[in-house]
């Protein structure tokens, strides 16, 4: 057999990337890890409610300056804060009803009212979570995912 026709056994390198690409792959992984870390951070609301109530987007856009994304972000934030304020109000009302029920046991209508208020608080908390998700999406769109 001549050297040209002789087959030599080559060691398989598997699915390893060529050396030139290893730095690029590591950079991509680091970038993905950073993006995943950013998506796990939560936005904490301010601890105070704001005045003003729910506003219509068109009215709000007319009254304030800035980009539409900033205006929508502000509107969502205000709506979220108002929802939190309402949740606090309902929680206080539930506490008051519990006190009344302790004073007068045997009133079933009070139990029904407490349960209805608890359901309303639960629904508002879910809605509040959805608003935070929308705020996060708007902020990412506004700042390009940075922050």
C-alpha positions as CSV (number, residue, x, y, z in Angstrom):
1,X,0.0,0.0,0.0
2,X,1.3,3.4,-0.9
3,X,1.2,6.2,1.6
4,X,-1.5,8.0,-0.4
5,X,-4.0,5.1,-0.2
6,X,-3.2,4.2,3.3
7,X,-6.0,5.3,5.6
8,X,-5.0,6.7,9.0
9,X,-7.2,6.7,12.0
10,X,-8.2,10.2,13.0
11,X,-9.2,10.9,16.5
12,X,-12.7,12.3,16.6
13,X,-13.0,15.8,18.1
14,X,-16.7,15.4,18.8
15,X,-18.8,18.6,18.7
16,X,-16.1,20.8,20.0
17,X,-16.0,24.2,18.3
18,X,-12.8,25.4,16.5
19,X,-10.4,27.4,18.8
20,X,-11.2,30.7,17.1
21,X,-14.9,30.5,18.0
22,X,-14.4,29.6,21.7
23,X,-14.1,33.2,22.8
24,X,-17.2,34.2,20.8
25,X,-19.2,31.3,22.3
26,X,-18.1,32.3,25.9
27,X,-19.1,36.0,25.2
28,X,-22.6,34.9,23.9
29,X,-23.1,32.7,27.0
30,X,-22.1,35.6,29.3
31,X,-24.5,37.9,27.5
32,X,-27.3,35.4,27.8
33,X,-26.6,34.9,31.5
34,X,-26.7,38.7,32.0
35,X,-30.0,39.0,30.1
36,X,-31.5,36.1,32.2
37,X,-30.4,37.8,35.4
38,X,-32.0,41.1,34.3
39,X,-35.3,39.3,33.5
40,X,-35.4,37.8,37.0
41,X,-35.1,41.2,38.8
42,X,-38.3,42.5,40.1
43,X,-39.6,46.1,40.1
44,X,-40.6,47.2,43.5
45,X,-43.4,49.7,43.8
46,X,-43.1,52.9,45.8
47,X,-44.7,52.5,49.2
48,X,-47.1,55.5,48.7
49,X,-50.2,55.8,46.6
50,X,-50.6,58.7,44.2
51,X,-53.6,60.8,43.7
52,X,-55.4,61.1,40.4
53,X,-57.3,57.9,39.8
54,X,-57.3,56.0,36.6
55,X,-56.8,58.1,33.5
56,X,-57.5,57.6,29.9
57,X,-54.4,57.1,27.7
58,X,-55.5,59.8,25.2
59,X,-56.2,62.4,28.0
60,X,-52.9,61.6,29.6
61,X,-51.0,61.8,26.3
62,X,-52.6,65.2,25.6
63,X,-51.7,66.6,29.1
64,X,-48.1,65.5,29.3
65,X,-45.0,65.7,27.2
66,X,-42.5,63.0,26.3
67,X,-42.6,59.9,24.1
68,X,-45.6,57.7,24.0
69,X,-43.7,54.9,25.6
70,X,-42.8,57.1,28.6
71,X,-46.4,58.2,28.9
72,X,-47.7,54.7,28.8
73,X,-45.2,53.6,31.4
74,X,-46.2,56.5,33.6
75,X,-49.9,55.7,33.1
76,X,-49.3,52.0,34.0
77,X,-47.4,53.0,37.1
78,X,-50.1,55.3,38.2
79,X,-52.8,52.7,37.6
80,X,-50.7,50.2,39.6
81,X,-50.3,52.5,42.5
82,X,-54.0,53.2,42.5
83,X,-54.7,49.5,42.5
84,X,-52.3,49.1,45.5
85,X,-54.1,51.8,47.3
86,X,-57.5,50.2,46.7
87,X,-56.1,46.8,47.9
88,X,-55.0,48.5,51.1
89,X,-58.4,50.0,51.5
90,X,-60.1,46.6,51.0
91,X,-57.7,44.9,53.4
92,X,-58.6,47.5,56.1
93,X,-62.3,47.0,55.4
94,X,-61.9,43.2,55.8
95,X,-60.1,43.8,59.2
96,X,-63.1,46.0,60.3
97,X,-65.6,43.4,59.3
98,X,-63.7,40.7,61.2
99,X,-63.8,42.9,64.3
100,X,-67.6,43.4,63.8
101,X,-68.1,39.6,63.4
102,X,-66.1,38.9,66.5
103,X,-68.5,41.2,68.4
104,X,-71.6,39.5,67.0
105,X,-71.0,35.9,66.2
106,X,-73.7,34.1,64.2
107,X,-74.1,36.6,61.4
108,X,-73.5,34.7,58.2
109,X,-74.0,37.7,56.0
110,X,-70.8,39.1,57.5
111,X,-68.9,36.0,56.5
112,X,-70.2,36.3,52.9
113,X,-69.2,39.9,52.7
114,X,-65.6,39.1,54.0
115,X,-65.3,36.3,51.5
116,X,-66.4,38.6,48.7
117,X,-63.9,41.3,49.7
118,X,-61.1,38.7,49.9
119,X,-62.0,37.5,46.4
120,X,-61.8,41.2,45.2
121,X,-58.4,41.6,46.9
122,X,-57.1,38.5,45.2
123,X,-58.4,39.6,41.8
124,X,-56.8,43.0,42.2
125,X,-53.5,41.5,43.2
126,X,-53.5,39.4,40.1
127,X,-54.3,42.5,38.0
128,X,-51.5,44.4,39.7
129,X,-49.1,41.6,38.8
130,X,-50.1,41.9,35.2
131,X,-49.6,45.7,35.3
132,X,-46.1,45.2,36.7
133,X,-45.4,42.9,33.8
134,X,-46.6,45.5,31.3
135,X,-44.4,48.2,33.0
136,X,-41.4,45.9,32.7
137,X,-42.1,45.4,29.0
138,X,-42.5,49.1,28.4
139,X,-39.4,50.0,30.3
140,X,-37.4,47.4,28.3
141,X,-38.8,48.9,25.1
142,X,-38.0,52.4,26.2
143,X,-34.5,51.7,27.5
144,X,-33.5,48.9,25.2
145,X,-33.4,46.3,28.0
146,X,-30.7,48.3,29.9
147,X,-30.9,49.0,33.5
